[in-house]
Amino acid sequence: MPTQDDIPAHAHQRLREMRGKDGKPGLFTSDLSVNEFLLVKEAGFEPIGLVMGCSIYHIGYQQANWSKNEEMKVLTQAMYHARELAMERMQAEAAELGADGIVGVRLVVKPLEWSDSLAEFLAIGTAVYRPDRSTDFRTHDGKPFTSDLSGQDFWTVLQAGYRPVGMVMGNCVYHVAHQSFGQWFKNAGQNVEMTNFTQALYDARELAMERMQHEAQELKAEGIVGVQINERSYRWSSHVIEFFTVGTAVVSMRADHHIPKPQLVLSLDD
């Protein structure tokens, strides 16, 4: 598990400057929009700095069975572990700032030109803390919470009596079997479901969703909001695809979940 020792020296220096001195906060940085920034402050949190973590990861090779639907477990593990390293390093930066959590987290995967088997995994978000310590917003193991909710959604969730406990994710890299020549010939010119393709994609999505839900259970969450399911093949074979699902796990802060009534807003823009 990454620690503060994994943070580069220049990052330590930047974080020290943001912490300030003599009881005075330093200059904060944030990738929040103006509206997000103001709503985060309205929710009782102070942005204290942009935090990030990254991992340059070598993704191993795995041979697929040409005619079989199957998970590519070597690739699944690589893609998951690389993202996890980036997330944990981002959390380590937030912890050094004394943050209670990180909002607006983005996870980016960028293949590198140096090699077909290398990719950069980047996690970035805005660390925040709450001056009012009446509620502990950290995770059950004392780490800053993570959330990919926008500033507006973060404010809405808190107003309704819930709080984020962590950004949870699951993934599955899956090989979709090729059609045999006989199958192709039989289906040519017909409207027919491609059941082997359907089952492959269905199974891969379910595995990713199941793993995300397991992470939420580990955080003792009540549910997951803002779930997204993404699919991408990167540089693998055209029949190998990753399903990646991510969302924010939440828990209840109170029994009365009063939701503010929506207000009509008319834009004056042309």
Secondary structure, 3 states (H helix, E strand, C coil): CCCHHHCCHHHHHHHHHHHCECCECCCCCCCCCHHHHHHHHHCCCEEEEEEEEEEEEECCCCCCCCCCCEECHHHHHHHHHHHHHHHHHHHHHHHHCCCCEEEEEEEEEEECCCCCCEEEEEEEEEEEECCCCCCCCCCCCCCCEECCCCHHHHHHHHHCCEEEEEEEEEEEEEECCCCCHHHHHHHCCCCCCCHHHHHHHHHHHHHHHHHHHHHHHHCCCCEEEEEEEEEECCCCCCCEEEEEEEEEEEEECCCCCCCCCCCCCCCCCC
